[in-house]
Amino acid sequence: MPLAFLGPGQPLANAKAFAAFLRTLFREDWVVYAQAPCGGPEHVLQYLARYTHRVAISNHRLLSLDRDHVTFGWKDYAHHSQCRAMTRTAEEFLRRFWQQVLPKGLPRLRYFGWFANRRRQEWLPLCRR
């Protein structure tokens, strides 16, 4: 499936424009900030397990639906995690939902580092020790 450029990104569908855009990104001196996980490695693994085994939206968040609209709950983290309700057309709700579904054959998790297939036999026992 080819890369699709929609809305404001549509000019990037042109190969030369896309290459020029990438050049601007490569000129930047990117800084990645990473800190040690709070709660330790067990906490991180529990978080990842919840992430990898959940659906795009759980049933308890669906508040109401009719032929044309779906209302669902969400947390507004910008305003002290207040619970709010949002109503969208059924079409818009499905569009957003399907953005969360991975294409067939694309794994939800990719294994790098000590979980990479090539190194797993060698490094995983070392990590467990």
N, CA, C and O atoms as a printed pandas DataFrame, in Angstrom:
     atom_number atom_name residue_name chain_id  residue_number  x_coord  y_coord  z_coord
0              1         N          MET        A               1    0.850   -1.176    0.000
1              2        CA          MET        A               1    0.000    0.000    0.000
2              3         C          MET        A               1    0.896    1.240    0.000
3              4         O          MET        A               1    1.741    1.388    0.884
4              5         N          PRO        A               2    0.726    2.118   -0.966
5              6        CA          PRO        A               2    1.570    3.314   -1.030
6              7         C          PRO        A               2    1.205    4.313    0.063
7              8         O          PRO        A               2    0.102    4.295    0.610
8              9         N          LEU        A               3    2.152    5.171    0.358
9             10        CA          LEU        A               3    1.952    6.214    1.353
10            11         C          LEU        A               3    0.942    7.218    0.813
11            12         O          LEU        A               3    1.069    7.665   -0.327
12            13         N          ALA        A               4   -0.056    7.580    1.609
13            14        CA          ALA        A               4   -1.092    8.528    1.184
14            15         C          ALA        A               4   -0.875    9.862    1.882
15            16         O          ALA        A               4   -0.651    9.905    3.092
16            17         N          PHE        A               5   -0.938   10.924    1.143
17            18        CA          PHE        A               5   -0.800   12.273    1.691
18            19         C          PHE        A               5   -2.134   12.977    1.522
19            20         O          PHE        A               5   -2.589   13.205    0.401
20            21         N          LEU        A               6   -2.759   13.321    2.644
21            22        CA          LEU        A               6   -4.079   13.934    2.616
22            23         C          LEU        A               6   -4.037   15.310    3.255
23            24         O          LEU        A               6   -3.119   15.630    4.010
24            25         N          GLY        A               7   -5.018   16.101    2.951
25            26        CA          GLY        A               7   -5.156   17.425    3.565
26            27         C          GLY        A               7   -3.939   18.296    3.331
27            28         O          GLY        A               7   -3.457   18.397    2.203
28            29         N          PRO        A               8   -3.429   18.934    4.394
29            30        CA          PRO        A               8   -2.293   19.850    4.242
30            31         C          PRO        A               8   -1.013   19.154    3.758
31            32         O          PRO        A               8   -0.118   19.814    3.231
32            33         N          GLY        A               9   -0.919   17.834    3.931
33            34        CA          GLY        A               9    0.271   17.114    3.501
34            35         C          GLY        A               9    0.246   16.702    2.043
35            36         O          GLY        A               9    1.194   16.080    1.564
36            37         N          GLN        A              10   -0.816   17.035    1.328
37            38        CA          GLN        A              10   -0.968   16.588   -0.064
38            39         C          GLN        A              10    0.179   17.025   -0.987
39            40         O          GLN        A              10    0.540   16.258   -1.879
40            41         N          PRO        A              11    0.769   18.217   -0.817
41            42        CA          PRO        A              11    1.898   18.572   -1.685
42            43         C          PRO        A              11    3.087   17.613   -1.562
43            44         O          PRO        A              11    3.903   17.526   -2.480
44            45         N          LEU        A              12    3.196   16.896   -0.445
45            46        CA          LEU        A              12    4.312   15.971   -0.252
46            47         C          LEU        A              12    4.177   14.709   -1.098
47            48         O          LEU        A              12    5.097   13.893   -1.127
48            49         N          ALA        A              13    3.064   14.535   -1.778
49            50        CA          ALA        A              13    2.896   13.391   -2.671
50            51         C          ALA        A              13    3.870   13.477   -3.849
51            52         O          ALA        A              13    4.199   12.462   -4.464
52            53         N          ASN        A              14    4.320   14.679   -4.155
53            54        CA          ASN        A              14    5.326   14.878   -5.195
54            55         C          ASN        A              14    6.672   14.424   -4.644
55            56         O          ASN        A              14    7.081   14.872   -3.573
56            57         N          ALA        A              15    7.373   13.533   -5.367
57            58        CA          ALA        A              15    8.623   12.942   -4.880
58            59         C          ALA        A              15    9.681   14.005   -4.562
59            60         O          ALA        A              15   10.378   13.894   -3.553
60            61         N          LYS        A              16    9.807   15.023   -5.402
61            62        CA          LYS        A              16   10.813   16.063   -5.157
62            63         C          LYS        A              16   10.464   16.888   -3.919
63            64         O          LYS        A              16   11.345   17.241   -3.135
64            65         N          ALA        A              17    9.193   17.189   -3.748
65            66        CA          ALA        A              17    8.765   17.952   -2.570
66            67         C          ALA        A              17    9.003   17.124   -1.303
67            68         O          ALA        A              17    9.426   17.659   -0.279
68            69         N          PHE        A              18    8.733   15.832   -1.376
69            70        CA          PHE        A              18    8.940   14.967   -0.213
70            71         C          PHE        A              18   10.427   14.884    0.137
71            72         O          PHE        A              18   10.790   14.943    1.311
72            73         N          ALA        A              19   11.285   14.748   -0.873
73            74        CA          ALA        A              19   12.727   14.693   -0.641
74            75         C          ALA        A              19   13.221   15.994   -0.019
75            76         O          ALA        A              19   14.061   15.969    0.880
76            77         N          ALA        A              20   12.707   17.134   -0.492
77            78        CA          ALA        A              20   13.094   18.432    0.064
78            79         C          ALA        A              20   12.646   18.544    1.525
79            80         O          ALA        A              20   13.375   19.070    2.365
80            81         N          PHE        A              21   11.452   18.050    1.815
81            82        CA          PHE        A              21   10.951   18.048    3.184
82            83         C          PHE        A              21   11.848   17.200    4.082
83            84         O          PHE        A              21   12.181   17.621    5.190
84            85         N          LEU        A              22   12.240   16.022    3.626
85            86        CA          LEU        A              22   13.118   15.156    4.410
86            87         C          LEU        A              22   14.468   15.820    4.666
87            88         O          LEU        A              22   15.032   15.686    5.752
88            89         N          ARG        A              23   14.985   16.536    3.667
89            90        CA          ARG        A              23   16.269   17.216    3.845
90            91         C          ARG        A              23   16.198   18.218    4.997
91            92         O          ARG        A              23   17.153   18.349    5.763
92            93         N          THR        A              24   15.080   18.922    5.122
93            94        CA          THR        A              24   14.953   19.876    6.228
94            95         C          THR        A              24   14.971   19.149    7.566
95            96         O          THR        A              24   15.504   19.672    8.545
96            97         N          LEU        A              25   14.402   17.961    7.621
97            98        CA          LEU        A              25   14.401   17.196    8.865
98            99         C          LEU        A              25   15.793   16.686    9.206
99           100         O          LEU        A              25   16.185   16.678   10.373
100          101         N          PHE        A              26   16.535   16.262    8.198
101          102        CA          PHE        A              26   17.876   15.731    8.441
102          103         C          PHE        A              26   18.847   16.824    8.871
103          104         O          PHE        A              26   19.866   16.528    9.496
104          105         N          ARG        A              27   18.551   18.085    8.547
105          106        CA          ARG        A              27   19.423   19.180    8.956
106          107         C          ARG        A              27   19.285   19.510   10.440
107          108         O          ARG        A              27   20.180   20.115   11.029
108          109         N          GLU        A              28   18.177   19.117   11.035
109          110        CA          GLU        A              28   17.933   19.389   12.446
110          111         C          GLU        A              28   18.821   18.512   13.323
111          112         O          GLU        A              28   19.101   17.359   12.996
112          113         N          ASP        A              29   19.248   19.077   14.426
113          114        CA          ASP        A              29   20.001   18.316   15.418
114          115         C          ASP        A              29   19.000   17.825   16.464
115          116         O          ASP        A              29   18.723   18.521   17.441
116          117         N          TRP        A              30   18.468   16.635   16.253
117          118        CA          TRP        A              30   17.410   16.106   17.105
118          119         C          TRP        A              30   17.978   15.639   18.439
119          120         O          TRP        A              30   19.029   14.999   18.483
120          121         N          VAL        A              31   17.289   15.957   19.515
121          122        CA          VAL        A              31   17.676   15.539   20.850
122          123         C          VAL        A              31   16.535   14.695   21.417
123          124         O          VAL        A              31   15.391   15.145   21.493
124          125         N          VAL        A              32   16.859   13.490   21.806
125          126        CA          VAL        A              32   15.858   12.607   22.394
126          127         C          VAL        A              32   16.121   12.532   23.885
127          128         O          VAL        A              32   17.220   12.188   24.320
128          129         N          TYR        A              33   15.099   12.857   24.664
129          130        CA          TYR        A              33   15.224   12.800   26.111
130          131         C          TYR        A              33   14.559   11.519   26.595
131          132         O          TYR        A              33   13.384   11.281   26.318
132          133         N          ALA        A              34   15.293   10.712   27.302
133          134        CA          ALA        A              34   14.745    9.485   27.875
134          135         C          ALA        A              34   15.220    9.388   29.312
135          136         O          ALA        A              34   16.382    9.659   29.615
136          137         N          GLN        A              35   14.326    9.005   30.177
137          138        CA          GLN        A              35   14.709    8.854   31.580
138          139         C          GLN        A              35   14.431    7.428   32.024
139          140         O          GLN        A              35   13.707    6.685   31.362
140          141         N          ALA        A              36   15.005    7.068   33.134
141          142        CA          ALA        A              36   14.789    5.728   33.675
142          143         C          ALA        A              36   13.310    5.556   33.996
143          144         O          ALA        A              36   12.664    6.502   34.448
144          145         N          PRO        A              37   12.762    4.355   33.768
145          146        CA          PRO        A              37   11.337    4.157   34.036
146          147         C          PRO        A              37   11.027    4.234   35.519
147          148         O          PRO        A              37   11.697    3.605   36.338
148          149         N          CYS        A              38   10.005    5.012   35.862
149          150        CA          CYS        A              38    9.620    5.059   37.273
150          151         C          CYS        A              38    8.851    3.781   37.589
151          152         O          CYS        A              38    8.048    3.311   36.782
152          153         N          GLY        A              39    9.099    3.241   38.738
153          154        CA          GLY        A              39    8.428    2.014   39.117
154          155         C          GLY        A              39    9.215    0.772   38.753
155          156         O          GLY        A              39    8.829   -0.331   39.142
156          157         N          GLY        A              40   10.291    0.914   38.030
157          158        CA          GLY        A              40   11.137   -0.224   37.701
158          159         C          GLY        A              40   10.650   -1.011   36.498
159          160         O          GLY        A              40    9.609   -0.703   35.917
160          161         N          PRO        A              41   11.416   -2.029   36.130
161          162        CA          PRO        A              41   11.111   -2.796   34.917
162          163         C          PRO        A              41    9.781   -3.552   35.002
163          164         O          PRO        A              41    9.115   -3.737   33.983
164          165         N          GLU        A              42    9.385   -3.991   36.207
165          166        CA          GLU        A              42    8.109   -4.710   36.324
166          167         C          GLU        A              42    6.952   -3.800   35.942
167          168         O          GLU        A              42    6.012   -4.225   35.271
168          169         N          HIS        A              43    7.026   -2.546   36.374
169          170        CA          HIS        A              43    5.984   -1.575   36.049
170          171         C          HIS        A              43    5.907   -1.365   34.534
171          172         O          HIS        A              43    4.817   -1.306   33.966
172          173         N          VAL        A              44    7.054   -1.255   33.895
173          174        CA          VAL        A              44    7.093   -1.056   32.445
174          175         C          VAL        A              44    6.470   -2.253   31.728
175          176         O          VAL        A              44    5.690   -2.078   30.792
176          177         N          LEU        A              45    6.808   -3.462   32.162
177          178        CA          LEU        A              45    6.251   -4.653   31.525
178          179         C          LEU        A              45    4.741   -4.744   31.724
179          180         O          LEU        A              45    4.023   -5.147   30.810
180          181         N          GLN        A              46    4.250   -4.374   32.908
181          182        CA          GLN        A              46    2.802   -4.378   33.133
182          183         C          GLN        A              46    2.109   -3.369   32.225
183          184         O          GLN        A              46    1.044   -3.651   31.674
184          185         N          TYR        A              47    2.711   -2.201   32.070
185          186        CA          TYR        A              47    2.148   -1.184   31.188
186          187         C          TYR        A              47    2.098   -1.689   29.747
187          188         O          TYR        A              47    1.073   -1.571   29.075
188          189         N          LEU        A              48    3.200   -2.246   29.283
189          190        CA          LEU        A              48    3.236   -2.745   27.912
190          191         C          LEU        A              48    2.235   -3.866   27.697
191          192         O          LEU        A              48    1.611   -3.945   26.639
192          193         N          ALA        A              49    2.072   -4.741   28.696
193          194        CA          ALA        A              49    1.117   -5.840   28.569
194          195         C          ALA        A              49   -0.296   -5.292   28.418
195          196         O          ALA        A              49   -1.075   -5.808   27.617
196          197         N          ARG        A              50   -0.634   -4.254   29.177
197          198        CA          ARG        A              50   -1.967   -3.649   29.026
198          199         C          ARG        A              50   -2.127   -3.043   27.642
199          200         O          ARG        A              50   -3.191   -3.156   27.033
200          201         N          TYR        A              51   -1.082   -2.402   27.143
201          202        CA          TYR        A              51   -1.143   -1.747   25.840
202          203         C          TYR        A              51   -1.290   -2.760   24.709
203          204         O          TYR        A              51   -2.052   -2.534   23.768
204          205         N          THR        A              52   -0.585   -3.847   24.792
205          206        CA          THR        A              52   -0.574   -4.795   23.674
206          207         C          THR        A              52   -1.806   -5.667   23.623
207          208         O          THR        A              52   -2.044   -6.320   22.607
208          209         N          HIS        A              53   -2.600   -5.706   24.684
209          210        CA          HIS        A              53   -3.753   -6.600   24.699
210          211         C          HIS        A              53   -5.083   -5.862   24.836
211          212         O          HIS        A              53   -6.063   -6.438   25.310
212          213         N          ARG        A              54   -5.124   -4.624   24.436
213          214        CA          ARG        A              54   -6.389   -3.906   24.523
214          215         C          ARG        A              54   -6.913   -3.565   23.136
215          216         O          ARG        A              54   -6.185   -3.596   22.144
216          217         N          VAL        A              55   -8.186   -3.242   23.101
217          218        CA          VAL        A              55   -8.831   -2.874   21.844
218          219         C          VAL        A              55   -8.821   -1.362   21.706
219          220         O          VAL        A              55   -8.473   -0.651   22.648
220          221         N          ALA        A              56   -9.199   -0.872   20.540
221          222        CA          ALA        A              56   -9.148    0.566   20.284
222          223         C          ALA        A              56  -10.030    1.353   21.260
223          224         O          ALA        A              56   -9.632    2.421   21.727
224          225         N          ILE        A              57  -11.209    0.839   21.568
225          226        CA          ILE        A              57  -12.079    1.488   22.560
226          227         C          ILE        A              57  -12.881    0.387   23.237
227          228         O          ILE        A              57  -13.451   -0.475   22.569
228          229         N          SER        A              58  -12.922    0.418   24.558
229          230        CA          SER        A              58  -13.631   -0.634   25.280
230          231         C          SER        A              58  -15.118   -0.295   25.385
231          232         O          SER        A              58  -15.510    0.868   25.287
232          233         N          ASN        A              59  -15.925   -1.311   25.581
233          234        CA          ASN        A              59  -17.374   -1.150   25.599
234          235         C          ASN        A              59  -17.853   -0.178   26.674
235          236         O          ASN        A              59  -18.827    0.544   26.461
236          237         N          HIS        A              60  -17.179   -0.150   27.830
237          238        CA          HIS        A              60  -17.668    0.717   28.904
238          239         C          HIS        A              60  -17.526    2.202   28.576
239          240         O          HIS        A              60  -18.147    3.042   29.228
240          241         N          ARG        A              61  -16.718    2.529   27.578
241          242        CA          ARG        A              61  -16.574    3.927   27.178
242          243         C          ARG        A              61  -17.662    4.373   26.210
243          244         O          ARG        A              61  -17.842    5.571   25.991
244          245         N          LEU        A              62  -18.392    3.420   25.628
245          246        CA          LEU        A              62  -19.492    3.773   24.725
246          247         C          LEU        A              62  -20.708    4.137   25.579
247          248         O          LEU        A              62  -21.256    3.291   26.286
248          249         N          LEU        A              63  -21.118    5.384   25.508
249          250        CA          LEU        A              63  -22.198    5.875   26.356
250          251         C          LEU        A              63  -23.558    5.755   25.681
251          252         O          LEU        A              63  -24.538    5.384   26.327
252          253         N          SER        A              64  -23.626    6.062   24.408
253          254        CA          SER        A              64  -24.885    5.912   23.676
254          255         C          SER        A              64  -24.588    5.870   22.188
255          256         O          SER        A              64  -23.564    6.357   21.710
256          257         N          LEU        A              65  -25.530    5.265   21.480
257          258        CA          LEU        A              65  -25.419    5.255   20.034
258          259         C          LEU        A              65  -26.806    5.142   19.440
259          260         O          LEU        A              65  -27.701    4.510   20.000
260          261         N          ASP        A              66  -26.953    5.765   18.308
261          262        CA          ASP        A              66  -28.182    5.633   17.538
262          263         C          ASP        A              66  -27.793    5.445   16.084
263          264         O          ASP        A              66  -26.630    5.176   15.781
264          265         N          ARG        A              67  -28.725    5.580   15.213
265          266        CA          ARG        A              67  -28.463    5.311   13.791
266          267         C          ARG        A              67  -27.377    6.225   13.212
267          268         O          ARG        A              67  -26.627    5.820   12.324
268          269         N          ASP        A              68  -27.300    7.454   13.720
269          270        CA          ASP        A              68  -26.406    8.440   13.109
270          271         C          ASP        A              68  -25.246    8.907   13.979
271          272         O          ASP        A              68  -24.288    9.478   13.458
272          273         N          HIS        A              69  -25.305    8.679   15.299
273          274        CA          HIS        A              69  -24.295    9.246   16.185
274          275         C          HIS        A              69  -23.830    8.245   17.234
275          276         O          HIS        A              69  -24.566    7.341   17.630
276          277         N          VAL        A              70  -22.581    8.434   17.674
277          278        CA          VAL        A              70  -22.003    7.634   18.752
278          279         C          VAL        A              70  -21.459    8.608   19.796
279          280         O          VAL        A              70  -20.752    9.559   19.462
280          281         N          THR        A              71  -21.796    8.363   21.060
281          282        CA          THR        A              71  -21.273    9.174   22.161
282          283         C          THR        A              71  -20.391    8.266   23.022
283          284         O          THR        A              71  -20.797    7.170   23.410
284          285         N          PHE        A              72  -19.192    8.739   23.309
285          286        CA          PHE        A              72  -18.254    7.947   24.101
286          287         C          PHE        A              72  -17.567    8.838   25.117
287          288         O          PHE        A              72  -17.486   10.055   24.953
288          289         N          GLY        A              73  -17.073    8.201   26.177
289          290        CA          GLY        A              73  -16.384    8.927   27.235
290          291         C          GLY        A              73  -14.890    8.995   26.990
291          292         O          GLY        A              73  -14.301    8.099   26.384
292          293         N          TRP        A              74  -14.284   10.074   27.473
293          294        CA          TRP        A              74  -12.840   10.246   27.365
294          295         C          TRP        A              74  -12.360   11.099   28.533
295          296         O          TRP        A              74  -13.143   11.833   29.136
296          297         N          LYS        A              75  -11.077   11.001   28.849
297          298        CA          LYS        A              75  -10.484   11.788   29.928
298          299         C          LYS        A              75   -9.769   12.988   29.341
299          300         O          LYS        A              75   -8.938   12.856   28.442
300          301         N          ASP        A              76  -10.096   14.140   29.851
301          302        CA          ASP        A              76   -9.467   15.391   29.417
302          303         C          ASP        A              76   -8.274   15.665   30.325
303          304         O          ASP        A              76   -8.415   16.309   31.365
304          305         N          TYR        A              77   -7.106   15.177   29.933
305          306        CA          TYR        A              77   -5.914   15.316   30.760
306          307         C          TYR        A              77   -5.459   16.776   30.876
307          308         O          TYR        A              77   -4.751   17.133   31.817
308          309         N          ALA        A              78   -5.858   17.603   29.936
309          310        CA          ALA        A              78   -5.490   19.020   30.003
310          311         C          ALA        A              78   -6.249   19.739   31.099
311          312         O          ALA        A              78   -5.839   20.816   31.534
312          313         N          HIS        A              79   -7.354   19.157   31.553
313          314        CA          HIS        A              79   -8.180   19.777   32.597
314          315         C          HIS        A              79   -8.367   18.810   33.763
315          316         O          HIS        A              79   -9.492   18.448   34.106
316          317         N          HIS        A              80   -7.265   18.400   34.361
317          318        CA          HIS        A              80   -7.249   17.570   35.576
318          319         C          HIS        A              80   -7.975   16.238   35.411
319          320         O          HIS        A              80   -8.677   15.797   36.321
320          321         N          SER        A              81   -7.812   15.602   34.270
321          322        CA          SER        A              81   -8.365   14.268   33.993
322          323         C          SER        A              81   -9.875   14.193   34.166
323          324         O          SER        A              81  -10.405   13.163   34.583
324          325         N          GLN        A              82  -10.563   15.272   33.849
325          326        CA          GLN        A              82  -12.022   15.254   33.929
326          327         C          GLN        A              82  -12.584   14.291   32.891
327          328         O          GLN        A              82  -12.099   14.221   31.761
328          329         N          CYS        A              83  -13.615   13.550   33.293
329          330        CA          CYS        A              83  -14.302   12.669   32.349
330          331         C          CYS        A              83  -15.273   13.501   31.537
331          332         O          CYS        A              83  -16.069   14.262   32.088
332          333         N          ARG        A              84  -15.205   13.354   30.254
333          334        CA          ARG        A              84  -16.070   14.110   29.348
334          335         C          ARG        A              84  -16.715   13.157   28.360
335          336         O          ARG        A              84  -16.299   12.007   28.219
336          337         N          ALA        A              85  -17.723   13.647   27.688
337          338        CA          ALA        A              85  -18.394   12.864   26.649
338          339         C          ALA        A              85  -18.210   13.572   25.317
339          340         O          ALA        A              85  -18.216   14.801   25.246
340          341         N          MET        A              86  -18.047   12.787   24.268
341          342        CA          MET        A              86  -17.893   13.335   22.927
342          343         C          MET        A              86  -18.869   12.602   22.010
343          344         O          MET        A              86  -18.970   11.376   22.057
344          345         N          THR        A              87  -19.570   13.341   21.195
345          346        CA          THR        A              87  -20.490   12.752   20.231
346          347         C          THR        A              87  -19.959   13.016   18.830
347          348         O          THR        A              87  -19.616   14.147   18.486
348          349         N          ARG        A              88  -19.897   11.981   18.044
349          350        CA          ARG        A              88  -19.442   12.064   16.655
350          351         C          ARG        A              88  -20.443   11.329   15.770
351          352         O          ARG        A              88  -21.191   10.467   16.232
352          353         N          THR        A              89  -20.439   11.685   14.505
353          354        CA          THR        A              89  -21.283   10.928   13.582
354          355         C          THR        A              89  -20.771    9.495   13.544
355          356         O          THR        A              89  -19.599    9.238   13.820
356          357         N          ALA        A              90  -21.639    8.584   13.206
357          358        CA          ALA        A              90  -21.235    7.180   13.137
358          359         C          ALA        A              90  -20.091    7.011   12.139
359          360         O          ALA        A              90  -19.164    6.236   12.375
360          361         N          GLU        A              91  -20.161    7.731   11.038
361          362        CA          GLU        A              91  -19.111    7.648   10.018
362          363         C          GLU        A              91  -17.762    8.114   10.565
363          364         O          GLU        A              91  -16.745    7.457   10.344
364          365         N          GLU        A              92  -17.747    9.244   11.280
365          366        CA          GLU        A              92  -16.504    9.767   11.852
366          367         C          GLU        A              92  -15.982    8.846   12.948
367          368         O          GLU        A              92  -14.773    8.637   13.053
368          369         N          PHE        A              93  -16.875    8.292   13.764
369          370        CA          PHE        A              93  -16.457    7.364   14.805
370          371         C          PHE        A              93  -15.768    6.146   14.187
371          372         O          PHE        A              93  -14.705    5.732   14.649
372          373         N          LEU        A              94  -16.371    5.576   13.148
373          374        CA          LEU        A              94  -15.772    4.409   12.493
374          375         C          LEU        A              94  -14.445    4.761   11.828
375          376         O          LEU        A              94  -13.511    3.959   11.845
376          377         N          ARG        A              95  -14.354    5.956   11.242
377          378        CA          ARG        A              95  -13.084    6.378   10.628
378          379         C          ARG        A              95  -11.988    6.410   11.681
379          380         O          ARG        A              95  -10.887    5.912   11.445
380          381         N          ARG        A              96  -12.277    6.990   12.838
381          382        CA          ARG        A              96  -11.285    7.055   13.915
382          383         C          ARG        A              96  -10.969    5.667   14.468
383          384         O          ARG        A              96   -9.816    5.357   14.768
384          385         N          PHE        A              97  -11.997    4.840   14.598
385          386        CA          PHE        A              97  -11.788    3.485   15.114
386          387         C          PHE        A              97  -10.859    2.702   14.188
387          388         O          PHE        A              97   -9.915    2.064   14.654
388          389         N          TRP        A              98  -11.117    2.745   12.891
389          390        CA          TRP        A              98  -10.314    1.954   11.945
390          391         C          TRP        A              98   -8.884    2.450   11.829
391          392         O          TRP        A              98   -8.019    1.718   11.348
392          393         N          GLN        A              99   -8.616    3.678   12.257
393          394        CA          GLN        A              99   -7.233    4.152   12.269
394          395         C          GLN        A              99   -6.406    3.400   13.303
395          396         O          GLN        A              99   -5.178    3.379   13.219
396          397         N          GLN        A             100   -7.075    2.776   14.288
397          398        CA          GLN        A             100   -6.381    2.054   15.345
398          399         C          GLN        A             100   -6.169    0.581   15.015
399          400         O          GLN        A             100   -5.463   -0.119   15.741
400          401         N          VAL        A             101   -6.769    0.105   13.931
401          402        CA          VAL        A             101   -6.658   -1.303   13.561
402          403         C          VAL        A             101   -5.468   -1.468   12.625
403          404         O          VAL        A             101   -5.362   -0.784   11.606
404          405         N          LEU        A             102   -4.578   -2.382   12.985
405          406        CA          LEU        A             102   -3.383   -2.593   12.183
406          407         C          LEU        A             102   -3.698   -3.433   10.943
407          408         O          LEU        A             102   -4.543   -4.327   11.003
408          409         N          PRO        A             103   -3.033   -3.158    9.832
409          410        CA          PRO        A             103   -3.217   -3.983    8.636
410          411         C          PRO        A             103   -2.783   -5.421    8.904
411          412         O          PRO        A             103   -1.936   -5.675    9.760
412          413         N          LYS        A             104   -3.365   -6.341    8.175
413          414        CA          LYS        A             104   -3.038   -7.756    8.334
414          415         C          LYS        A             104   -1.537   -7.972    8.111
415          416         O          LYS        A             104   -0.959   -7.467    7.148
416          417         N          GLY        A             105   -0.932   -8.719    9.003
417          418        CA          GLY        A             105    0.492   -9.032    8.879
418          419         C          GLY        A             105    1.413   -8.048    9.566
419          420         O          GLY        A             105    2.608   -8.316    9.686
420          421         N          LEU        A             106    0.892   -6.904   10.026
421          422        CA          LEU        A             106    1.733   -5.926   10.703
422          423         C          LEU        A             106    1.661   -6.193   12.207
423          424         O          LEU        A             106    0.591   -6.057   12.799
424          425         N          PRO        A             107    2.772   -6.567   12.833
425          426        CA          PRO        A             107    2.720   -6.893   14.266
426          427         C          PRO        A             107    2.542   -5.639   15.112
427          428         O          PRO        A             107    3.017   -4.561   14.756
428          429         N          ARG        A             108    1.858   -5.796   16.226
429          430        CA          ARG        A             108    1.652   -4.670   17.139
430          431         C          ARG        A             108    2.968   -4.292   17.814
431          432         O          ARG        A             108    3.224   -3.117   18.080
432          433         N          LEU        A             109    3.778   -5.272   18.082
433          434        CA          LEU        A             109    5.080   -5.033   18.696
434          435         C          LEU        A             109    6.173   -5.500   17.753
435          436         O          LEU        A             109    6.039   -6.520   17.078
436          437         N          ARG        A             110    7.226   -4.760   17.718
437          438        CA          ARG        A             110    8.397   -5.186   16.958
438          439         C          ARG        A             110    9.518   -5.405   17.950
439          440         O          ARG        A             110    9.679   -4.640   18.900
440          441         N          TYR        A             111   10.286   -6.445   17.728
441          442        CA          TYR        A             111   11.320   -6.805   18.684
442          443         C          TYR        A             111   12.678   -6.326   18.206
443          444         O          TYR        A             111   13.145   -6.698   17.130
444          445         N          PHE        A             112   13.300   -5.494   19.026
445          446        CA          PHE        A             112   14.626   -4.972   18.754
446          447         C          PHE        A             112   15.510   -5.291   19.952
447          448         O          PHE        A             112   15.034   -5.809   20.962
448          449         N          GLY        A             113   16.765   -4.989   19.840
449          450        CA          GLY        A             113   17.670   -5.155   20.964
450          451         C          GLY        A             113   17.740   -6.599   21.416
451          452         O          GLY        A             113   17.923   -7.506   20.604
452          453         N          TRP        A             114   17.595   -6.810   22.713
453          454        CA          TRP        A             114   17.774   -8.161   23.237
454          455         C          TRP        A             114   16.595   -9.062   22.940
455          456         O          TRP        A             114   16.672  -10.258   23.221
456          457         N          PHE        A             115   15.505   -8.547   22.383
457          458        CA          PHE        A             115   14.384   -9.385   21.970
458          459         C          PHE        A             115   14.417   -9.689   20.471
459          460         O          PHE        A             115   13.566  -10.431   19.980
460          461         N          ALA        A             116   15.364   -9.142   19.750
461          462        CA          ALA        A             116   15.449   -9.397   18.312
462          463         C          ALA        A             116   15.729  -10.876   18.070
463          464         O          ALA        A             116   16.496  -11.491   18.811
464          465         N          ASN        A             117   15.120  -11.444   17.052
465          466        CA          ASN        A             117   15.250  -12.880   16.787
466          467         C          ASN        A             117   16.703  -13.338   16.709
467          468         O          ASN        A             117   17.054  -14.399   17.225
468          469         N          ARG        A             118   17.532  -12.544   16.070
469          470        CA          ARG        A             118   18.915  -12.946   15.855
470          471         C          ARG        A             118   19.699  -13.089   17.161
471          472         O          ARG        A             118   20.604  -13.918   17.251
472          473         N          ARG        A             119   19.360  -12.291   18.165
473          474        CA          ARG        A             119   20.123  -12.256   19.411
474          475         C          ARG        A             119   19.388  -12.860   20.609
475          476         O          ARG        A             119   19.975  -12.994   21.683
476          477         N          ARG        A             120   18.134  -13.220   20.444
477          478        CA          ARG        A             120   17.307  -13.608   21.594
478          479         C          ARG        A             120   17.886  -14.783   22.366
479          480         O          ARG        A             120   17.946  -14.732   23.594
480          481         N          GLN        A             121   18.315  -15.844   21.682
481          482        CA          GLN        A             121   18.842  -17.027   22.379
482          483         C          GLN        A             121   20.061  -16.685   23.222
483          484         O          GLN        A             121   20.250  -17.228   24.310
484          485         N          GLU        A             122   20.871  -15.793   22.716
485          486        CA          GLU        A             122   22.107  -15.431   23.406
486          487         C          GLU        A             122   21.859  -14.439   24.547
487          488         O          GLU        A             122   22.402  -14.603   25.640
488          489         N          TRP        A             123   21.042  -13.415   24.298
489          490        CA          TRP        A             123   20.931  -12.318   25.247
490          491         C          TRP        A             123   19.831  -12.487   26.284
491          492         O          TRP        A             123   19.974  -11.988   27.400
492          493         N          LEU        A             124   18.747  -13.168   25.962
493          494        CA          LEU        A             124   17.646  -13.285   26.918
494          495         C          LEU        A             124   18.064  -13.999   28.200
495          496         O          LEU        A             124   17.728  -13.516   29.281
496          497         N          PRO        A             125   18.785  -15.132   28.139
497          498        CA          PRO        A             125   19.249  -15.747   29.395
498          499         C          PRO        A             125   20.170  -14.809   30.177
499          500         O          PRO        A             125   20.135  -14.781   31.407
500          501         N          LEU        A             126   20.982  -14.053   29.469
501          502        CA          LEU        A             126   21.872  -13.103   30.131
502          503         C          LEU        A             126   21.056  -12.033   30.866
503          504         O          LEU        A             126   21.385  -11.673   31.997
504          505         N          CYS        A             127   20.022  -11.537   30.247
505          506        CA          CYS        A             127   19.170  -10.544   30.888
506          507         C          CYS        A             127   18.459  -11.120   32.101
507          508         O          CYS        A             127   18.306  -10.438   33.115
508          509         N          ARG        A             128   18.029  -12.360   32.005
509          510        CA          ARG        A             128   17.325  -12.976   33.126
510          511         C          ARG        A             128   18.260  -13.206   34.316
511          512         O          ARG        A             128   17.841  -13.115   35.470
512          513         N          ARG        A             129   19.531  -13.505   34.024
513          514        CA          ARG        A             129   20.508  -13.671   35.102
514          515         C          ARG        A             129   20.732  -12.365   35.805
515          516         O          ARG        A             129   21.524  -12.299   36.746
